[in-house]
Amino acid sequence: MRPWTFGSSGNLIFGRGCVAEVAYELQKLRAASVFLVTDENLGRAGVTDRVLEAIRPTGAAVSVFDRVTPEPG
């Protein structure tokens, strides 16, 4: 595997149960809109819908891009 660098100005939260943290994180940011990037496999597995349901109570507008090619592509 080639070395890579990931840079972010925010937090990267991952792992089992992390969807439960979505609303809290969005509220901390006072996010009015969300751009959700996903792939068709996560959509078919129901993950995208669970994330959308977690976002709904925040009132944030959501745009979904679900055409990411999963790795390995």
Secondary structure, 3 states (H helix, E strand, C coil): CCCCCCCCCCCCCCCCCHHHHHHHHHHHHCCCEEEEECCHHHHHCCHHHHHHHHHHHHCCEEEEECCCCCCCC
